């Protein structure tokens, strides 16, 4: 059984078993050259996607994505915060 955690109401897996955008290395904050971040996008498609979306090009952030590691948890939490703030 996969242990689940929640970040702002979005459940994500403890060990990156879920192949969703939030766990994918291609899903990154879209920082413009001029101005603030404009949300989180898939760097492959350049589209705004949901944290729970998935596709065939999923690539995990790390081989051992343990949410007990504060840096990994912080990164995911930051992406969700940016996503919610700059949702399109």
C-alpha angles and dihedrals in degrees: 000000000000116000109228130211128190129224112186091334095313112117115218131178125261095230104027096263091141112086095212133133093258089062094041124101091218093062103089140157109268104229113187123216089237118035138002131318113292099205135285120302140181105257090210099054097022087225131131108248136177120259089241096050120111137193142175092265094062113145119182120239091232137355090241105035100175115177088206084074103089093212094056092045091048092051093052092044091051092051091051091048092052090045093053094044097048101031114159 
